[in-house]
């Protein structure tokens, strides 16, 4: 190399680093929100053993414990050959409610009279089965499903618009992407708030004979278990934490995209990469 030749300039333009950081945060926020919405661990339903035993004794109900006391079966002399009512742990998503048992445990329960049915109930699927839920729970369930679906639609649309804006250097499309991520975070926040208030309502009505009378955690005829429903425990789980993290990152992502549109106005990406 001649002494007069200048070394190549390997420095990266700060705007390119900003663009890469924006895309990375966008991927993280999108992944968190999608994972939170699609997973089935927003809420866990369990049974407090001591309270369940006390209420069973008070009501004269006989319980048979199965699977190392994970599941309780209400003994009924008229159903000794099969069927019966089972009190099981469950975990639920925004539009699903699943029995928290593996395949081997379910097969063992079937031999004890557990009814053959899908392990998960999908509220979106068309079915003749309708779970007896209170009107306010129907409304909150449907509203949370609607908000979650809108959030997914907005995220998919934002990915398309953002890709178009970056590849075609369209400032307006980049700005719209920022607004769409803010909108997605808003609908995700609505979903989280609905689940939160649904949890508060269940806690406040615990112990009330007419408060929370859903069939969550009860497989089989509900009538024998009505006196035991107050022994249920509702708790939120890790999908809700993913949702809060996704909302925070979506808000940050929105601000980065809006700022990126301002940067592109005075420093186009084409000049950044050259």
N, C-alpha and C positions, 0 to 999 in steps of 0.2 A: 504494500500500500504506500502510495506516495505521501511524503510528509505534508503536502498541501491539502490532501483529502480530509474532509471533516468526517468524524465518526457518525454513524447513522443515529438519528434521534429516535429512541425507543420509548419515550415518554408517552403516557396515555392521557388523553384530554380529560380533564375533570368531569366534563359533561357526560362522557362515555361511562365513567365510573358511576355517576349518578343514575344513568339509564340502567346499568346492570343491577345496581342496588334496588331500583324501583321494581324491576322485573323479578328479582329474588323475593322481595317482600310481597309482591303480588302473588307469586306462586305459594308462599307460605300461608298467607291469609285465605286464599282460595281453598287450599288443602284442608286447613283447619275448619273452615265453615262447612265444607262438603262432608268431612269426616264426622263432625258433630251432628249434622242433620241425618246422615245415613246410618249411623251406628244406633244400637238399641240399648244404651245404658244411660238414658236421661233420668230414669227413676227405678228404684228397686223396691219391691214389695216383699216384706218378710213378716214373720210371726214371732212375737215375744213369747217365749215358751212359758215363763212363770205366769204371765197374765193370761195366756191361753188356757193353761191348766186350771187356774183359779176360776175363770169364767165357765169352763166346762163343768167343774164341780158344782158351781153355783146353779147352773141350769140343768144339772143332771145328765149332761151329755158325756158319753163314753168315747174316749179317744184311743186310737191305736197308732203308736209311733212307728214310722218306717224310715229306712235309709239313715240310720244313726241320728234319729230325731230331726232329720231335715223336713220330713213330710208327716202330717198327721191325717189319719183317716177317721172320719166320724162313723162309729160302729152303729149299724142299723140291722136289727134282726131280720127285717124283710129283704135285705140285700146281701145275704151272706154268700151267694153264688156269683157275685159280680156287681159292678156298679158301685154306688156309694158316693159320698162327698169327700173330696180330698182338699186339704189346706196345704198349698205348695208355695215356695218362693218364686217370685217372678221378676223379670226386668223388662222395662218398656222403653220404646223409642217414641218419636213424635207420632207415628202412625202404626206402631206395632206394640204388642204385649206378648212376651215369650215366657215359657216356663224355664226357670233357671236350673235345669237338670240336664245331664248329658244323656246320650243315647242308651248307655248301659243302665243308668238309673231309671230311665223311662221304661225300658223293657222289663225291669224288675217290678215296677209299679203296675204294669199291665197285668202281670200274673196275680197281683193283689186286687184286681178289679178296676184299675185305672182306665177310664174310657179312652178308646182309640180315637185320637183327633190330632190335627196338626199342632206342633209344639208352639207355634206362633199364631196369633190372631192379627190380621192385617186390616186396619180400619179403612184402607183405600180400596181393598178388593171388594167386588160385588158379591154379596153373599146373602142367603136367606136368614142367616143367624144375626140377631141383633142383641147386643149386650144391654142389659137393663141399667142404664145410667141416668142420673138426674139431668134435668134440662140444662142447668148451668154447666155441667161437665160436658154434655154434648156440644154446647156452644163453644166452650173453651177449647175442646179437642179439635173441632172443625176449624176454629180460628187459628190455632197454632199450626195445623196442617197447611192451611192456606198461606200463612206467612212464610213457612219453610219452603213451600213449593215456589212462591214468588222469588224468594232469595236465590234458589237454585237457578231459576230462569234468568234472573238478572246477572248472576255470576257467569253463566254461559254466554249471554249476550255481550257482557263486558269483555270477555276474553276475545271474542271475534272483533269487536270494535277496536280494542286496544292493539291487537295484532295488525289490523288494517291501518291504524293511525301511525304506528311506528314504521311499518314497512313502506307506506306510501307518503310518509312525512306530512300527514294531515293533522294540523294543530287542533282543529275543531273536534276531530275524532278522539284525540288524546284527552282533551278537556271533558268530553262526554264520558270517557272511561272513568275519569276521576269522580264524576257525579254519580255514575252507575255503581261504583264501589261504595260510595256513601249511602246510596239507596239500599244496596244489598245489606250493608251493616245495620241499617235502620230496621229492615224487616227481620233480620236475625235477632236484633234487640227486642223487637215485639214478641218473637217466639220465646225468647228467654224469660221475658217478663210474664208472659202467660203461664209458662211452666212454673215460675216462681210463685205467682199468686195462687195457682192451682194447688201447690204444695202447702201454702199457708192456710188455705181453706180446709184442706184435709186435716191438718194438725188441729185447727180450731174446732172442728166438728168431731174429733176423735172422742169416742165414748158416748156420743149421742146416738140413740137408736134410729134416728131418721136423717142423720147428717150425711155421712159418706157410706152409702149402701151399694156401691158398685160391686161387681163380681170379681175384681182383681184379687188373685190369690186363691180363689175358690173354683175348683173343677168339679162339676157335677151339680146336682140339685142344690140351690142356695138356701132353701128354707131351713134345713137342719143347722146351717152355719150362721144364721142371722144373729143369734145371741152371742156369737164369738167374734164378730167383725171388729169390735173395738180393740181386740188384741193385735190387730195388724200394725205394722210399722212401715211408713213410707219414708224413703230417703232418696235424695238426689245423688247422682253418680258422675263419673268422669266425662261423659259426653257433654254434660252441662258446662264443665270447666273448659272443654275444648271450644264450646260455643262462645263463652266470654272472651277467651283468647282470640278467637276469630274475629269478633266484633272490634276488639281493640286494634288488631292488625289491619282490618278492613278500613277503619277510620284513618290510620296512618297511611295506608296505601292510597286512599282517596286524595289526601293532601299531597303526596308525592307526585301523583299523576297530574294534578292541577298545576303544581309548580313546574313539572316537566313541560307542560304546554307553554308556560311563560318562558322557559329556557329556550324552547324550540323557536319561539317567535323571533328571538334575537340571535340564536346560534343553531341553525338547522342541523339535524343529525347527519345529513350528508357531509357537511363540513367538519363535523366531529370525527367521522371515521376516516377522513382523508388526511 
